[in-house]
Structures are given as C-alpha cells and as structure tokens.
Amino acid sequence: MNPMRRLLLLNASILACGTAVAAAKSLPTMRPGDSTAPYPSEVDRKFTAAGDALPFRGNTMLSHIALGTTASNALIAVRNTINRRSFSHCLAFTPPSSYHMTVIQGADDDVRKPGFWPADLPLDTPLAACTAHFERKLANFQLDCALPFRMRIVDFSAHRDSGATVRLEPADASENRKIRGLRDRIADLLEIRAPGHEQYGFHVTLAYLVNWMDEAQTQDYLSVQSDCLKFLQKTVPVLELGAPEFCTFTDMNAFDMQFLVGQAPQRVPLSAAPTNHA
C-alpha cells in the first residue's frame, strides 16, 4: 500500500473513532459535556434522585396495558432484567400497574402555557376545574373508530431516550390514520394541542432517568436494551390496546381511570339524597 493511501485510511479511522466517542458522549443517559446539571431533568420534577415519586398532578387519556396479559408479562420481564444491572440505580422504575400508552395528553398542573393548557380556560384555572371541564366536554364524545388499537414495538434504545422507553408505532397505515384522527378530534374538542402534536411518538415508559450514567454503564444499557427489544418484538408482535381512558394522576406511579373515552361516566343511582357528614 502506498504511503498516501495508508495516511488517508489512518485519518479516516481516527475520524470514525472520534465520531463514535462524540456520539457516545451525547447519549441522553449521560450528562452533556457542556452541562453542569447534577441530575437529569426529571429529578425534582417527577422523581427524587433516590427514585421516589414526587407530586405531579394532571389528567390524560391513555390505554393501560392490563396486568396478566402477554404484553404486561413481557414488559415486566424487561423491567426485571434491567433492574438487576449495575446501572439500575440510575433509573426510577414505575410499577407495572401503571404501564400504558398515552393516546393524547391532557393538562399538567405545572405546565400552564398555550398549547399545554386548554385555550378556552384561563391559565390560572384550578386543575380540578380543568378536569371537570374536560369531563363535561367528553360526556357525549363518540370514538367512531374500531378497537383495539394495534401497535408495533419499534425501538428501545438509549440512543433515543434517557429512561426506559419502549417506542411504538401504529401497525399499518390504516391504524395510523385511525389513532391520529382520534387525537385530532379530541384535541379540537378540548382545545388543547401540544407542540409536536402531529409528530407525537407513542410509547410505554418503564422507568425515568434520575442519575447520570457513565459511558461504561451506557454501553451496558444499550447492549441489554438490544436483547430486550428482540425479546419484546418476538413475544409481542402486535400490541393490542383498548379504548382510551380519561385518567387523573397525582404522580407517575398511578393513573386513576374516571371513565372510558366515548362512554359516559358510570355512577350508581342512589335511593336517598346524600347527607352531610359532621
């Protein structure tokens, strides 16, 4: 090999190594090189650095992944696998009973700005009043689409997400039109449309990043995630989800269903007028 070609190949190799190192340094699990932030963004917002859930109130429309199903069991297996790795202390795990796919975001109590808050309510409206407002509007809403929603698991990687986030896409073009059309109709009805509404990425969150990982931990995490993704795609080739539930929440560990979207809230008829408690 002539010296010039050898030099060109050596420079290309050095450039490739430098690019790989730069990419690793920029992964979401690791503190950015130009940052002095002691913790990731969700610490002191949704979780403590020790992984304890903090108050975070709001309402949303989502489809839970029912416990005891193939999908739930597969996600629990992934959680159990990650939870036994040396980097697990960097993640705050949510309970399997909370696993869900958000169909469309509602309002968060601490995010009061246009797009994230209904346009027909003042920004200082109490959250309870906002929730009641949504309930009234949704009382006669019709889904007008066939169920279940059919989704495919397409990604699970720290190259894209900092926590443990299983990425989903509609199973085909028809499913995509169905769920995105439903999102548009609900957004129009509730007068709330977050930035990026049209490109919203469906997902299931298993854990949030609460401590930065170092490079070795991140590489281990990526390797584990690759195996977990193959397992999920084999075990759950199509994830089927039921009607969206209108839920309220006080933290990220539980989402309390109030009613199924497209059905009026159910209440037991009482035989006597309520009495006041002393």
C-alpha positions, -999 to +999 in steps of 0.1 A: +000+000+000+014+034-009+021+059+019-005+084+008-033+058+008-021+045+042-023+080+056-058+086+042-070+053+058-054+062+091-071+096+091-105+081+082-101+056+111-093+084+136-122+104+124-146+074+128-133+068+163-138+104+172-173+104+158-182+073+178-168+088+210-187+121+204-219+101+198-214+082+230-208+114+249-240+129+236-263+100+245-293+111+266-283+089+296-251+108+301-245+143+313-239+166+283-203+177+281-213+214+283-236+209+313-231+212+350-265+198+359-261+174+388-291+154+378-313+146+348-343+169+340-370+147+358-352+149+392-370+174+415-399+174+390-413+139+388-389+120+410-361+124+436-326+113+428-333+082+450-362+072+427-391+082+449-421+097+430-428+134+436-463+150+434-470+157+397-507+163+390-527+163+359-552+145+336-546+125+304-562+100+280-544+066+278-548+029+273-535+008+301-516-025+295-536-049+316-518-070+342-516-107+335-515-103+297-487-114+274-477-078+268-476-069+305-456-101+314-431-093+287-426-057+299-422-069+335-395-094+323-377-064+307-381-044+339-367-073+359-337-077+336-328-040+337-333-038+374-306-063+381-279-044+362-252-022+377-267+009+362-302+003+376-298+028+404-298+055+377-334+047+369-367+052+388-389+023+379-427+027+377-450-001+388-463-025+361-499-014+371-491+020+356-478+008+322-498+025+295-497+042+261-508+078+261-533+084+233-534+122+239-520+143+267-544+163+288-533+191+312-505+191+337-508+213+368-473+227+365-473+233+327-497+262+322-489+278+289-506+279+255-508+245+237-504+226+270-535+242+286-570+243+271-574+275+251-609+282+265-598+283+301-577+309+319-541+297+327-548+301+364-579+278+364-576+252+392-567+217+379-599+202+394-619+227+374-600+219+342-606+182+348-643+188+353-644+209+322-628+181+301-653+156+316-683+177+305-669+181+270-662+143+267-695+132+280-711+129+246-680+123+226-680+093+202-649+073+194-662+065+159-633+040+153-628+003+156-609-012+186-584-024+196-556-001+186-529-022+170-493-011+177-459-025+169-428-022+192-402-005+171-374+008+194-359+006+229-327+024+230-306+050+250-296+064+216-331+079+216-345+081+251-328+087+285-351+064+306-366+030+298-389+039+270-404+013+246-413+031+214-444+022+195-458+028+160-493+020+146-492-014+130-501-001+095-513+030+076-549+023+085-541+022+122-521+053+119-549+072+103-573+059+130-554+068+161-540+101+148-575+111+135-589+104+170-561+125+185-570+154+162-607+152+171-601+151+209-576+180+206-602+201+187-629+193+212-608+200+243-590+230+227-556+216+237-529+208+212-493+205+225-464+214+203-454+185+181-490+171+181-488+158+146-455+140+151-463+126+186-443+095+193-463+067+210-445+049+238-446+029+270-425+042+299-410+017+323-385+040+341-372+075+343-335+085+344-327+100+378-289+097+379-264+102+350-248+070+337-212+069+328-200+056+294-195+020+305-229+019+321-245+034+290-228+008+267-240-020+290-275-005+289-275-003+251-265-040+249-292-051+273-318-029+255-309-046+222-316-080+236-348-068+253-361-052+221-356-085+202-374-103+230-403-078+230-408-079+193-408-117+193-431-120+223-455-092+214-455-089+176-486-067+178-497-048+209-534-045+211-549-018+233-584-009+243-604+023+244-586+053+259-593+060+295-597+095+308-575+094+339-563+117+366-529+113+384-510+128+413-477+112+404-462+090+377-469+057+396-506+055+391-533+067+367-568+067+381-594+059+354-625+081+356-643+068+325-637+053+291-635+080+264-666+075+243-687+064+272-705+085+298-691+082+333-708+054+352-723+061+387-746+040+410-781+056+413-787+064+449-821+058+466-817+087+490-803+122+489-768+125+502-763+137+537-737+160+551-711+145+574-703+163+606 
